[in-house]
């Protein structure tokens, strides 16, 4: 198998994993779940949270 094909397959797999992670975060956000687990007292970004 040529090296360019291996590189292409690797990039495709990595893009698939990244897309799955982004989709998961978007779905979680739509369900109003916090992706960090909800430990706001120890979160450095607690002031930027969009709590409802």
PDBQT receptor file of N, H, CA, C and O in Angstrom, charges set to zero:
ATOM      1  N   UNK A   1       0.853  -1.169   0.000  1.00  0.00    +0.000 N 
ATOM      2  CA  UNK A   1       0.000   0.000   0.000  1.00  0.00    +0.000 C 
ATOM      3  C   UNK A   1       0.902   1.236   0.000  1.00  0.00    +0.000 C 
ATOM      4  O   UNK A   1       1.837   1.319   0.796  1.00  0.00    +0.000 OA
ATOM      5  N   UNK A   2       0.628   2.191  -0.882  1.00  0.00    +0.000 N 
ATOM      6  H   UNK A   2      -0.131   2.124  -1.529  1.00  0.00    +0.000 HD
ATOM      7  CA  UNK A   2       1.446   3.400  -0.948  1.00  0.00    +0.000 C 
ATOM      8  C   UNK A   2       1.317   4.241   0.330  1.00  0.00    +0.000 C 
ATOM      9  O   UNK A   2       0.299   4.201   1.021  1.00  0.00    +0.000 OA
ATOM     10  N   UNK A   3       2.351   4.982   0.613  1.00  0.00    +0.000 N 
ATOM     11  H   UNK A   3       3.178   5.014   0.052  1.00  0.00    +0.000 HD
ATOM     12  CA  UNK A   3       2.359   5.773   1.844  1.00  0.00    +0.000 C 
ATOM     13  C   UNK A   3       1.301   6.872   1.819  1.00  0.00    +0.000 C 
ATOM     14  O   UNK A   3       0.774   7.231   2.872  1.00  0.00    +0.000 OA
ATOM     15  N   UNK A   4       0.976   7.415   0.650  1.00  0.00    +0.000 N 
ATOM     16  H   UNK A   4       1.404   7.124  -0.206  1.00  0.00    +0.000 HD
ATOM     17  CA  UNK A   4      -0.038   8.454   0.581  1.00  0.00    +0.000 C 
ATOM     18  C   UNK A   4      -1.409   7.903   0.958  1.00  0.00    +0.000 C 
ATOM     19  O   UNK A   4      -2.238   8.625   1.512  1.00  0.00    +0.000 OA
ATOM     20  N   UNK A   5      -1.650   6.634   0.662  1.00  0.00    +0.000 N 
ATOM     21  H   UNK A   5      -0.977   6.047   0.212  1.00  0.00    +0.000 HD
ATOM     22  CA  UNK A   5      -2.936   6.019   0.999  1.00  0.00    +0.000 C 
ATOM     23  C   UNK A   5      -3.059   5.847   2.511  1.00  0.00    +0.000 C 
ATOM     24  O   UNK A   5      -4.129   6.066   3.080  1.00  0.00    +0.000 OA
ATOM     25  N   UNK A   6      -1.981   5.463   3.148  1.00  0.00    +0.000 N 
ATOM     26  H   UNK A   6      -1.112   5.285   2.686  1.00  0.00    +0.000 HD
ATOM     27  CA  UNK A   6      -1.990   5.315   4.602  1.00  0.00    +0.000 C 
ATOM     28  C   UNK A   6      -2.230   6.671   5.263  1.00  0.00    +0.000 C 
ATOM     29  O   UNK A   6      -2.982   6.772   6.233  1.00  0.00    +0.000 OA
ATOM     30  N   UNK A   7      -1.592   7.703   4.737  1.00  0.00    +0.000 N 
ATOM     31  H   UNK A   7      -0.982   7.621   3.949  1.00  0.00    +0.000 HD
ATOM     32  CA  UNK A   7      -1.785   9.054   5.260  1.00  0.00    +0.000 C 
ATOM     33  C   UNK A   7      -3.225   9.497   5.070  1.00  0.00    +0.000 C 
ATOM     34  O   UNK A   7      -3.818  10.080   5.978  1.00  0.00    +0.000 OA
ATOM     35  N   UNK A   8      -3.789   9.231   3.919  1.00  0.00    +0.000 N 
ATOM     36  H   UNK A   8      -3.308   8.758   3.181  1.00  0.00    +0.000 HD
ATOM     37  CA  UNK A   8      -5.173   9.597   3.631  1.00  0.00    +0.000 C 
ATOM     38  C   UNK A   8      -6.144   8.884   4.568  1.00  0.00    +0.000 C 
ATOM     39  O   UNK A   8      -7.084   9.500   5.070  1.00  0.00    +0.000 OA
ATOM     40  N   UNK A   9      -5.928   7.615   4.804  1.00  0.00    +0.000 N 
ATOM     41  H   UNK A   9      -5.164   7.115   4.396  1.00  0.00    +0.000 HD
ATOM     42  CA  UNK A   9      -6.786   6.847   5.713  1.00  0.00    +0.000 C 
ATOM     43  C   UNK A   9      -6.672   7.394   7.134  1.00  0.00    +0.000 C 
ATOM     44  O   UNK A   9      -7.679   7.533   7.829  1.00  0.00    +0.000 OA
ATOM     45  N   UNK A  10      -5.460   7.702   7.566  1.00  0.00    +0.000 N 
ATOM     46  H   UNK A  10      -4.642   7.589   7.002  1.00  0.00    +0.000 HD
ATOM     47  CA  UNK A  10      -5.243   8.234   8.904  1.00  0.00    +0.000 C 
ATOM     48  C   UNK A  10      -5.943   9.564   9.088  1.00  0.00    +0.000 C 
ATOM     49  O   UNK A  10      -6.586   9.794  10.113  1.00  0.00    +0.000 OA
ATOM     50  N   UNK A  11      -5.825  10.443   8.104  1.00  0.00    +0.000 N 
ATOM     51  H   UNK A  11      -5.303  10.256   7.272  1.00  0.00    +0.000 HD
ATOM     52  CA  UNK A  11      -6.489  11.755   8.173  1.00  0.00    +0.000 C 
ATOM     53  C   UNK A  11      -8.005  11.575   8.201  1.00  0.00    +0.000 C 
ATOM     54  O   UNK A  11      -8.691  12.266   8.955  1.00  0.00    +0.000 OA
ATOM     55  N   UNK A  12      -8.530  10.675   7.407  1.00  0.00    +0.000 N 
ATOM     56  H   UNK A  12      -7.973  10.114   6.795  1.00  0.00    +0.000 HD
ATOM     57  CA  UNK A  12      -9.972  10.432   7.376  1.00  0.00    +0.000 C 
ATOM     58  C   UNK A  12     -10.473   9.926   8.729  1.00  0.00    +0.000 C 
ATOM     59  O   UNK A  12     -11.531  10.350   9.194  1.00  0.00    +0.000 OA
ATOM     60  N   UNK A  13      -9.730   9.032   9.356  1.00  0.00    +0.000 N 
ATOM     61  H   UNK A  13      -8.871   8.688   8.978  1.00  0.00    +0.000 HD
ATOM     62  CA  UNK A  13     -10.119   8.512  10.670  1.00  0.00    +0.000 C 
ATOM     63  C   UNK A  13     -10.089   9.631  11.714  1.00  0.00    +0.000 C 
ATOM     64  O   UNK A  13     -11.011   9.748  12.521  1.00  0.00    +0.000 OA
ATOM     65  N   UNK A  14      -9.046  10.444  11.703  1.00  0.00    +0.000 N 
ATOM     66  H   UNK A  14      -8.297  10.348  11.047  1.00  0.00    +0.000 HD
ATOM     67  CA  UNK A  14      -8.945  11.548  12.662  1.00  0.00    +0.000 C 
ATOM     68  C   UNK A  14     -10.053  12.577  12.465  1.00  0.00    +0.000 C 
ATOM     69  O   UNK A  14     -10.595  13.097  13.440  1.00  0.00    +0.000 OA
ATOM     70  N   UNK A  15     -10.392  12.872  11.221  1.00  0.00    +0.000 N 
ATOM     71  H   UNK A  15      -9.952  12.449  10.429  1.00  0.00    +0.000 HD
ATOM     72  CA  UNK A  15     -11.492  13.793  10.948  1.00  0.00    +0.000 C 
ATOM     73  C   UNK A  15     -12.827  13.218  11.427  1.00  0.00    +0.000 C 
ATOM     74  O   UNK A  15     -13.683  13.950  11.924  1.00  0.00    +0.000 OA
ATOM     75  N   UNK A  16     -12.993  11.924  11.275  1.00  0.00    +0.000 N 
ATOM     76  H   UNK A  16     -12.297  11.329  10.870  1.00  0.00    +0.000 HD
ATOM     77  CA  UNK A  16     -14.211  11.270  11.754  1.00  0.00    +0.000 C 
ATOM     78  C   UNK A  16     -14.340  11.353  13.268  1.00  0.00    +0.000 C 
ATOM     79  O   UNK A  16     -15.427  11.603  13.788  1.00  0.00    +0.000 OA
ATOM     80  N   UNK A  17     -13.242  11.146  13.969  1.00  0.00    +0.000 N 
ATOM     81  H   UNK A  17     -12.359  10.942  13.546  1.00  0.00    +0.000 HD
ATOM     82  CA  UNK A  17     -13.249  11.236  15.431  1.00  0.00    +0.000 C 
ATOM     83  C   UNK A  17     -13.550  12.669  15.874  1.00  0.00    +0.000 C 
ATOM     84  O   UNK A  17     -14.339  12.883  16.794  1.00  0.00    +0.000 OA
ATOM     85  N   UNK A  18     -12.924  13.642  15.222  1.00  0.00    +0.000 N 
ATOM     86  H   UNK A  18     -12.283  13.468  14.474  1.00  0.00    +0.000 HD
ATOM     87  CA  UNK A  18     -13.163  15.043  15.564  1.00  0.00    +0.000 C 
ATOM     88  C   UNK A  18     -14.619  15.428  15.291  1.00  0.00    +0.000 C 
ATOM     89  O   UNK A  18     -15.232  16.132  16.094  1.00  0.00    +0.000 OA
ATOM     90  N   UNK A  19     -15.168  14.976  14.177  1.00  0.00    +0.000 N 
ATOM     91  H   UNK A  19     -14.669  14.405  13.525  1.00  0.00    +0.000 HD
ATOM     92  CA  UNK A  19     -16.563  15.275  13.849  1.00  0.00    +0.000 C 
ATOM     93  C   UNK A  19     -17.501  14.659  14.880  1.00  0.00    +0.000 C 
ATOM     94  O   UNK A  19     -18.477  15.294  15.280  1.00  0.00    +0.000 OA
ATOM     95  N   UNK A  20     -17.222  13.440  15.313  1.00  0.00    +0.000 N 
ATOM     96  H   UNK A  20     -16.430  12.924  14.987  1.00  0.00    +0.000 HD
ATOM     97  CA  UNK A  20     -18.059  12.784  16.319  1.00  0.00    +0.000 C 
ATOM     98  C   UNK A  20     -18.013  13.545  17.642  1.00  0.00    +0.000 C 
ATOM     99  O   UNK A  20     -19.032  13.665  18.322  1.00  0.00    +0.000 OA
ATOM    100  N   UNK A  21     -16.854  14.053  18.007  1.00  0.00    +0.000 N 
ATOM    101  H   UNK A  21     -16.026  13.956  17.454  1.00  0.00    +0.000 HD
ATOM    102  CA  UNK A  21     -16.730  14.819  19.247  1.00  0.00    +0.000 C 
ATOM    103  C   UNK A  21     -17.516  16.124  19.165  1.00  0.00    +0.000 C 
ATOM    104  O   UNK A  21     -18.190  16.501  20.124  1.00  0.00    +0.000 OA
ATOM    105  N   UNK A  22     -17.436  16.806  18.044  1.00  0.00    +0.000 N 
ATOM    106  H   UNK A  22     -16.888  16.500  17.266  1.00  0.00    +0.000 HD
ATOM    107  CA  UNK A  22     -18.165  18.066  17.876  1.00  0.00    +0.000 C 
ATOM    108  C   UNK A  22     -19.671  17.818  17.889  1.00  0.00    +0.000 C 
ATOM    109  O   UNK A  22     -20.415  18.571  18.518  1.00  0.00    +0.000 OA
ATOM    110  N   UNK A  23     -20.120  16.790  17.215  1.00  0.00    +0.000 N 
ATOM    111  H   UNK A  23     -19.516  16.178  16.705  1.00  0.00    +0.000 HD
ATOM    112  CA  UNK A  23     -21.543  16.459  17.199  1.00  0.00    +0.000 C 
ATOM    113  C   UNK A  23     -22.032  16.126  18.595  1.00  0.00    +0.000 C 
ATOM    114  O   UNK A  23     -23.128  16.529  18.983  1.00  0.00    +0.000 OA
ATOM    115  N   UNK A  24     -21.231  15.396  19.350  1.00  0.00    +0.000 N 
ATOM    116  H   UNK A  24     -20.341  15.068  19.035  1.00  0.00    +0.000 HD
ATOM    117  CA  UNK A  24     -21.592  15.055  20.721  1.00  0.00    +0.000 C 
ATOM    118  C   UNK A  24     -21.716  16.306  21.587  1.00  0.00    +0.000 C 
ATOM    119  O   UNK A  24     -22.645  16.414  22.387  1.00  0.00    +0.000 OA
ATOM    120  N   UNK A  25     -20.790  17.250  21.435  1.00  0.00    +0.000 N 
ATOM    121  H   UNK A  25     -20.035  17.163  20.785  1.00  0.00    +0.000 HD
ATOM    122  CA  UNK A  25     -20.860  18.490  22.208  1.00  0.00    +0.000 C 
ATOM    123  C   UNK A  25     -22.082  19.314  21.830  1.00  0.00    +0.000 C 
ATOM    124  O   UNK A  25     -22.724  19.904  22.699  1.00  0.00    +0.000 OA
ATOM    125  N   UNK A  26     -22.411  19.361  20.542  1.00  0.00    +0.000 N 
ATOM    126  H   UNK A  26     -21.890  18.882  19.836  1.00  0.00    +0.000 HD
ATOM    127  CA  UNK A  26     -23.581  20.119  20.094  1.00  0.00    +0.000 C 
ATOM    128  C   UNK A  26     -24.862  19.503  20.649  1.00  0.00    +0.000 C 
ATOM    129  O   UNK A  26     -25.737  20.223  21.129  1.00  0.00    +0.000 OA
ATOM    130  N   UNK A  27     -24.977  18.186  20.589  1.00  0.00    +0.000 N 
ATOM    131  H   UNK A  27     -24.265  17.601  20.200  1.00  0.00    +0.000 HD
ATOM    132  CA  UNK A  27     -26.169  17.519  21.117  1.00  0.00    +0.000 C 
ATOM    133  C   UNK A  27     -26.276  17.714  22.620  1.00  0.00    +0.000 C 
ATOM    134  O   UNK A  27     -27.369  17.929  23.144  1.00  0.00    +0.000 OA
ATOM    135  N   UNK A  28     -25.161  17.640  23.308  1.00  0.00    +0.000 N 
ATOM    136  H   UNK A  28     -24.274  17.465  22.883  1.00  0.00    +0.000 HD
ATOM    137  CA  UNK A  28     -25.144  17.851  24.751  1.00  0.00    +0.000 C 
ATOM    138  C   UNK A  28     -25.579  19.273  25.076  1.00  0.00    +0.000 C 
ATOM    139  O   UNK A  28     -26.326  19.491  26.030  1.00  0.00    +0.000 OA
ATOM    140  N   UNK A  29     -25.124  20.221  24.305  1.00  0.00    +0.000 N 
ATOM    141  H   UNK A  29     -24.517  20.044  23.530  1.00  0.00    +0.000 HD
ATOM    142  CA  UNK A  29     -25.473  21.627  24.513  1.00  0.00    +0.000 C 
ATOM    143  C   UNK A  29     -26.968  21.851  24.290  1.00  0.00    +0.000 C 
ATOM    144  O   UNK A  29     -27.598  22.608  25.029  1.00  0.00    +0.000 OA
ATOM    145  N   UNK A  30     -27.538  21.199  23.277  1.00  0.00    +0.000 N 
ATOM    146  H   UNK A  30     -27.027  20.584  22.676  1.00  0.00    +0.000 HD
ATOM    147  CA  UNK A  30     -28.962  21.348  22.991  1.00  0.00    +0.000 C 
ATOM    148  C   UNK A  30     -29.815  20.757  24.111  1.00  0.00    +0.000 C 
ATOM    149  O   UNK A  30     -30.927  21.224  24.358  1.00  0.00    +0.000 OA
ATOM    150  N   UNK A  31     -29.298  19.729  24.790  1.00  0.00    +0.000 N 
ATOM    151  H   UNK A  31     -28.395  19.349  24.589  1.00  0.00    +0.000 HD
ATOM    152  CA  UNK A  31     -30.024  19.119  25.909  1.00  0.00    +0.000 C 
ATOM    153  C   UNK A  31     -29.737  19.843  27.216  1.00  0.00    +0.000 C 
ATOM    154  O   UNK A  31     -30.187  19.407  28.276  1.00  0.00    +0.000 OA
ATOM    155  N   UNK A  32     -28.996  20.938  27.155  1.00  0.00    +0.000 N 
ATOM    156  H   UNK A  32     -28.630  21.292  26.294  1.00  0.00    +0.000 HD
ATOM    157  CA  UNK A  32     -28.634  21.769  28.303  1.00  0.00    +0.000 C 
ATOM    158  C   UNK A  32     -27.806  21.017  29.333  1.00  0.00    +0.000 C 
ATOM    159  O   UNK A  32     -27.915  21.276  30.531  1.00  0.00    +0.000 OA
ATOM    160  N   UNK A  33     -27.000  20.109  28.883  1.00  0.00    +0.000 N 
ATOM    161  H   UNK A  33     -26.911  19.898  27.909  1.00  0.00    +0.000 HD
ATOM    162  CA  UNK A  33     -26.090  19.421  29.782  1.00  0.00    +0.000 C 
ATOM    163  C   UNK A  33     -24.728  20.092  29.703  1.00  0.00    +0.000 C 
ATOM    164  O   UNK A  33     -24.311  20.549  28.639  1.00  0.00    +0.000 OA
ATOM    165  N   UNK A  34     -24.054  20.147  30.808  1.00  0.00    +0.000 N 
ATOM    166  H   UNK A  34     -24.393  19.776  31.673  1.00  0.00    +0.000 HD
ATOM    167  CA  UNK A  34     -22.736  20.751  30.854  1.00  0.00    +0.000 C 
ATOM    168  C   UNK A  34     -21.692  19.727  30.421  1.00  0.00    +0.000 C 
ATOM    169  O   UNK A  34     -21.666  18.626  30.972  1.00  0.00    +0.000 OA
ATOM    170  N   UNK A  35     -20.834  20.047  29.458  1.00  0.00    +0.000 N 
ATOM    171  H   UNK A  35     -20.855  20.941  29.010  1.00  0.00    +0.000 HD
ATOM    172  CA  UNK A  35     -19.817  19.095  29.017  1.00  0.00    +0.000 C 
ATOM    173  C   UNK A  35     -18.711  18.893  30.050  1.00  0.00    +0.000 C 
ATOM    174  O   UNK A  35     -17.928  17.949  29.941  1.00  0.00    +0.000 OA
ATOM    175  N   UNK A  36     -18.642  19.779  31.057  1.00  0.00    +0.000 N 
ATOM    176  H   UNK A  36     -19.278  20.546  31.145  1.00  0.00    +0.000 HD
ATOM    177  CA  UNK A  36     -17.567  19.660  32.042  1.00  0.00    +0.000 C 
ATOM    178  C   UNK A  36     -17.968  18.820  33.241  1.00  0.00    +0.000 C 
ATOM    179  O   UNK A  36     -17.105  18.488  34.054  1.00  0.00    +0.000 OA
ATOM    180  N   UNK A  37     -19.221  18.467  33.388  1.00  0.00    +0.000 N 
ATOM    181  H   UNK A  37     -19.922  18.737  32.728  1.00  0.00    +0.000 HD
ATOM    182  CA  UNK A  37     -19.651  17.642  34.500  1.00  0.00    +0.000 C 
ATOM    183  C   UNK A  37     -20.343  18.414  35.609  1.00  0.00    +0.000 C 
ATOM    184  O   UNK A  37     -20.891  17.811  36.532  1.00  0.00    +0.000 OA
ATOM    185  N   UNK A  38     -20.327  19.733  35.534  1.00  0.00    +0.000 N 
ATOM    186  H   UNK A  38     -19.881  20.223  34.784  1.00  0.00    +0.000 HD
ATOM    187  CA  UNK A  38     -21.079  20.531  36.478  1.00  0.00    +0.000 C 
ATOM    188  C   UNK A  38     -20.361  20.914  37.757  1.00  0.00    +0.000 C 
ATOM    189  O   UNK A  38     -21.008  21.402  38.684  1.00  0.00    +0.000 OA
ATOM    190  N   UNK A  39     -19.064  20.717  37.849  1.00  0.00    +0.000 N 
ATOM    191  H   UNK A  39     -18.539  20.321  37.096  1.00  0.00    +0.000 HD
ATOM    192  CA  UNK A  39     -18.314  21.110  39.045  1.00  0.00    +0.000 C 
ATOM    193  C   UNK A  39     -17.899  22.573  38.911  1.00  0.00    +0.000 C 
ATOM    194  O   UNK A  39     -16.726  22.878  38.698  1.00  0.00    +0.000 OA
ATOM    195  N   UNK A  40     -18.867  23.469  39.039  1.00  0.00    +0.000 N 
ATOM    196  H   UNK A  40     -19.820  23.221  39.212  1.00  0.00    +0.000 HD
ATOM    197  CA  UNK A  40     -18.624  24.886  38.775  1.00  0.00    +0.000 C 
ATOM    198  C   UNK A  40     -17.714  25.543  39.806  1.00  0.00    +0.000 C 
ATOM    199  O   UNK A  40     -17.031  26.513  39.477  1.00  0.00    +0.000 OA
ATOM    200  N   UNK A  41     -17.682  25.054  41.026  1.00  0.00    +0.000 N 
ATOM    201  H   UNK A  41     -18.237  24.266  41.293  1.00  0.00    +0.000 HD
ATOM    202  CA  UNK A  41     -16.876  25.702  42.058  1.00  0.00    +0.000 C 
ATOM    203  C   UNK A  41     -15.383  25.594  41.771  1.00  0.00    +0.000 C 
ATOM    204  O   UNK A  41     -14.602  26.440  42.207  1.00  0.00    +0.000 OA
ATOM    205  N   UNK A  42     -14.988  24.563  41.045  1.00  0.00    +0.000 N 
ATOM    206  H   UNK A  42     -15.623  23.876  40.691  1.00  0.00    +0.000 HD
ATOM    207  CA  UNK A  42     -13.567  24.395  40.744  1.00  0.00    +0.000 C 
ATOM    208  C   UNK A  42     -13.230  24.727  39.293  1.00  0.00    +0.000 C 
ATOM    209  O   UNK A  42     -12.109  24.491  38.841  1.00  0.00    +0.000 OA
ATOM    210  N   UNK A  43     -14.198  25.273  38.568  1.00  0.00    +0.000 N 
ATOM    211  H   UNK A  43     -15.108  25.465  38.935  1.00  0.00    +0.000 HD
ATOM    212  CA  UNK A  43     -14.014  25.554  37.146  1.00  0.00    +0.000 C 
ATOM    213  C   UNK A  43     -13.437  26.951  36.944  1.00  0.00    +0.000 C 
ATOM    214  O   UNK A  43     -13.980  27.916  37.482  1.00  0.00    +0.000 OA
ATOM    215  N   UNK A  44     -12.348  27.085  36.180  1.00  0.00    +0.000 N 
ATOM    216  H   UNK A  44     -11.908  26.301  35.743  1.00  0.00    +0.000 HD
ATOM    217  CA  UNK A  44     -11.802  28.413  35.930  1.00  0.00    +0.000 C 
ATOM    218  C   UNK A  44     -12.675  29.254  34.999  1.00  0.00    +0.000 C 
ATOM    219  O   UNK A  44     -12.473  30.463  34.892  1.00  0.00    +0.000 OA
ATOM    220  N   UNK A  45     -13.628  28.638  34.335  1.00  0.00    +0.000 N 
ATOM    221  H   UNK A  45     -13.792  27.655  34.422  1.00  0.00    +0.000 HD
ATOM    222  CA  UNK A  45     -14.500  29.341  33.395  1.00  0.00    +0.000 C 
ATOM    223  C   UNK A  45     -15.915  29.497  33.939  1.00  0.00    +0.000 C 
ATOM    224  O   UNK A  45     -16.850  29.721  33.170  1.00  0.00    +0.000 OA
ATOM    225  N   UNK A  46     -16.084  29.381  35.254  1.00  0.00    +0.000 N 
ATOM    226  H   UNK A  46     -15.325  29.199  35.879  1.00  0.00    +0.000 HD
ATOM    227  CA  UNK A  46     -17.439  29.397  35.831  1.00  0.00    +0.000 C 
ATOM    228  C   UNK A  46     -18.170  30.701  35.565  1.00  0.00    +0.000 C 
ATOM    229  O   UNK A  46     -19.397  30.702  35.465  1.00  0.00    +0.000 OA
ATOM    230  N   UNK A  47     -17.453  31.808  35.448  1.00  0.00    +0.000 N 
ATOM    231  H   UNK A  47     -16.456  31.807  35.530  1.00  0.00    +0.000 HD
ATOM    232  CA  UNK A  47     -18.119  33.090  35.203  1.00  0.00    +0.000 C 
ATOM    233  C   UNK A  47     -18.645  33.193  33.775  1.00  0.00    +0.000 C 
ATOM    234  O   UNK A  47     -19.527  34.008  33.502  1.00  0.00    +0.000 OA
ATOM    235  N   UNK A  48     -18.120  32.381  32.862  1.00  0.00    +0.000 N 
ATOM    236  H   UNK A  48     -17.404  31.719  33.084  1.00  0.00    +0.000 HD
ATOM    237  CA  UNK A  48     -18.558  32.434  31.477  1.00  0.00    +0.000 C 
ATOM    238  C   UNK A  48     -19.618  31.431  31.137  1.00  0.00    +0.000 C 
ATOM    239  O   UNK A  48     -20.051  31.357  29.987  1.00  0.00    +0.000 OA
ATOM    240  N   UNK A  49     -20.055  30.646  32.117  1.00  0.00    +0.000 N 
ATOM    241  H   UNK A  49     -19.703  30.706  33.051  1.00  0.00    +0.000 HD
ATOM    242  CA  UNK A  49     -21.078  29.629  31.865  1.00  0.00    +0.000 C 
ATOM    243  C   UNK A  49     -22.415  30.282  31.554  1.00  0.00    +0.000 C 
ATOM    244  O   UNK A  49     -22.766  31.308  32.137  1.00  0.00    +0.000 OA
ATOM    245  N   UNK A  50     -23.147  29.688  30.645  1.00  0.00    +0.000 N 
ATOM    246  H   UNK A  50     -22.862  28.855  30.172  1.00  0.00    +0.000 HD
ATOM    247  CA  UNK A  50     -24.492  30.175  30.308  1.00  0.00    +0.000 C 
ATOM    248  C   UNK A  50     -25.524  29.302  30.991  1.00  0.00    +0.000 C 
ATOM    249  O   UNK A  50     -26.214  28.517  30.341  1.00  0.00    +0.000 OA
ATOM    250  N   UNK A  51     -25.626  29.437  32.274  1.00  0.00    +0.000 N 
ATOM    251  H   UNK A  51     -25.066  30.075  32.802  1.00  0.00    +0.000 HD
ATOM    252  CA  UNK A  51     -26.596  28.653  33.044  1.00  0.00    +0.000 C 
ATOM    253  C   UNK A  51     -28.001  29.151  32.767  1.00  0.00    +0.000 C 
ATOM    254  O   UNK A  51     -28.224  30.351  32.605  1.00  0.00    +0.000 OA
ATOM    255  N   UNK A  52     -28.931  28.239  32.715  1.00  0.00    +0.000 N 
ATOM    256  H   UNK A  52     -28.750  27.264  32.846  1.00  0.00    +0.000 HD
ATOM    257  CA  UNK A  52     -30.334  28.594  32.468  1.00  0.00    +0.000 C 
ATOM    258  C   UNK A  52     -31.128  28.411  33.735  1.00  0.00    +0.000 C 
ATOM    259  O   UNK A  52     -32.334  28.655  33.748  1.00  0.00    +0.000 OA
TER     260      UNK A  52
